[in-house]
Each structure stands twice: as C-alpha cells, then as structure tokens.
Amino acid sequence: MIFPHLDVGTTTLRPIDPLDGAGVHRFLDRHGLAGAVSRDVLTELWASSPGEVAAQFEVAPRDGGPPAGLSGLHRLDLNGGHVQAGVFVDPAAGAETGAAAAALTVNYAFSGWSVRKVYLWTVEQAVGELSGVSEIVRREATLRQFVHDRGELRDLNIFAVYREAWQSIGQDLLQRLSRPRTPC
C-alpha cells in the first residue's frame, strides 16, 4: 500500500485552492519564483481551468518558511488510468527540494487514485527532479516545436512513472529523501 505522504526531509506539500496556468504563474511571481518557468509554458502545460485540477500544493520548507514552488495533479482520467503532474520549484531552493516535491506529488497521485501512470510534461530534456530514480521514469513521447515560449517554439517532452515501478522503488526514495544530510 502506498501511503499519502505530504512531507519528507525538509520539504512539505501544503494543499492550496486550484489555480489554472496563469494563476500558477501569478502565485510564483508573487513569491519571487516565476523566473524558473515562463508564463507561456505554464499556460500551455498546466490545467486550463481550476476545474481540471485534482490536487494542488504549495511546496515549502517543513520549518514554515516561504514557498519554494508549486506542484499539482491535473487532468485526472480514471477511465484511462492516468493523471498529469506539474512540479515547479525554484532552483535556488536546491535539487533536494525539487526531488522531494516531485516524489511527494507522484506518490500522492498513486496513493489517492487508482491510476496506472503519472505523466510529467516538460520543455526540459529530462525530469531533473526525479533523476535519482531515473530508471523508473520513462520517456513516452516528444512533440517537436509544440510549446510557444517567449517567441520561440520548444519541444514538449512527455515522461511517465508507472504504478508498478513506483511501488517497487517509491517508498525507498521517500526514505532516502527523509534522511538527514551530513555536512561536507
């Protein structure tokens, strides 16, 4: 059984009211985090209306500090057995925060719904937040010149994490992310 964790290590997911892509950009901008992803990309990749949002979270430090980003699950299709995840974390918050947010978001999807896979859509070449478990992240498709971003067309890369793979490694990943870091 997959338990619906909302925090791991120094990172927590705090549920918030659903936002569409433009609302996500405003949220990130209000917290000084909008530089990592353009409004164009958010508008095209995120839910087009709050009604498409199945769950949405503020990514924040566990100690109650300011938000480090936003994650969400949208376009839930129980008949097709999939949901789309979006994770936007300020790179300044560190790779560990991004990894924790992505892992918690994927884990939440599998713990909450009977879906067989979680899609991750990105204009990046890899899902960096889940690079520690890259063996379970599968590239499903690349749509060439699909996303308009600040005057240029960019490729859309679609990745997926399957339930069976998550069940075999997801809990171990969450445990690894929970361990205190040793200073160098």
N, C-alpha and C positions, 0 to 999 in steps of 0.2 A: 504494500500500500504506500502511496506517495502522500506525505503529509504536507499541508499547505503552509510552508514557512513564509513569513513576511520579513524576517531579518536573519542576517548571517554575518559573522565577523563584526565589522564596524559599520555595516550598511543596513538600512531598513527601507522597506516599501510602506508608504503611508497612503491608504486609499483616498482618492480625491474624486470630485464630480467629473463626469465625462466631458472632454473637450474635443473639438474637431481639429484638423491640422493647423488652421490659422490660430485657434485658441491655444494649442500647444506652443506655437511659436511665441505668442504673447506671454504665456507663462514663463517660458525660458528667457525671453527678453527681460521681463520684469525682475527676474532673479540674476540677470547678468550672464546668462548661459547660452544665448542664442547664436553666438559666434561659431559654434561647432557644426551647426547644420543650418542650411538656408531655408527661408520661408517657402521657396518653390518646392524643395524636396519634401518638406513636412506636409505641404498642402497636397502633393501627389501621392505620398506613401501612407499617410495616416488616414484614419476614418474621415469620410467627407461630412459626416454629421455625428453629433453626440449619440444618436440612436444606434449607431454601428459599434459603439464602444461596449465591450463586455466587462472590462475592468481597467481601471487606470490608477497609477500610483505616482506619488512624488518620491523620488529617490533621495534619501537624506542620510546624514551620519546618524548612527544609533544614539549618539550623545545629545541629539536635539538641535544640532547646528542647522545652518541654512541649506536649502535644497541643492543637490548636486546634479539633478536632472529629472527626467520623467520616463516612465515606462508604461506600456499598456498592452492590452489584448483587444483586438477588434476584428470585425468581420467573421465572427464565430459562425461556423456552419456545422451543426451537429449531424445533419444528414451526410455530408461529405466527410465529416470527421476531422476537421482542421480549424485552426484559428491563426490569425496573423498577429505577431508580436512586434512591438516597436520599442526600442531602448535608446534613449538619447541622454548621455551622461557627459558632463564637462570633462574634457581630457585632463584638466588641471586637478580633478578630484582623484586621479590615479587609475591605473589599469585594474587594480583590485576592486575598486568601487564599481567600475563598469562590468567586470566579470560577475560580481555579486548580484548586481541589478539584473543582468541578463539571465543568470542561473535562477534567481528567485522568480522572475517573470515566467520563464519556461516551466519551472516546477509548479507554479500556481496554476497554469493552464492545464497541466496534466492532472493535478490534484482536484481541480474543480469541475472538469468536464470530461466526458468520455470521448476525447479526441484522439486520433491516431498520430497526428503530427502537428507541430507548431512551425509556421512559416516565419522567416525573418527576411524582410525585403530591405535592401540597402543599395546605395550607389557605390559603396566601397567594394574592393575586390575580395574581402574576407569578412567574416563576422569576428572581429578582433576581440570582442568581449568574451567570446566562448573559445578562444584559441587554446586554452588549457585542456579542452575536451574536443579538439578538432576532429578526432576520429568518429564522433557521433553527429557531426554537423555535415549534412550532405548538400552539395550544390544541386539544385533542381533545374534551374534554368538561368539564362542570361538573355534579357531583352535588349538588343542593341539600340542605342540612341533613343531611349524610351522616356527619360525624365528630363524635363526642362529645368535647368539650374543656372540662374543668373546669366541668361542669354546664350547658354550652350546646351546641347543635348548630351546626356550622360547615359551610360548603360545602367540597367536595373538588374541586380543580381538577386536571385531568389534562393535562399537556403532553407533547409528543413531539419528539424530534430524529430525523430520518430519515438513514439512512446516506449517501444521495446528497448531501444538504445538508452533512453533516459532512465528507465527502470534499472538497467544494468550498471549505470555509472553516475547518475544524477545525485543520489544521496551521498556518494563518496566525494563528489565535487563540493557539495554544500558543506560537508565535514571539513574538507581541506580549507575552504574559504573561512571557516569558523575558527581555525587555529590562530592563536596569536602570532604575529610576525616577530621574528627575532631580529633585533637591531644588528646592522652590519658593523 
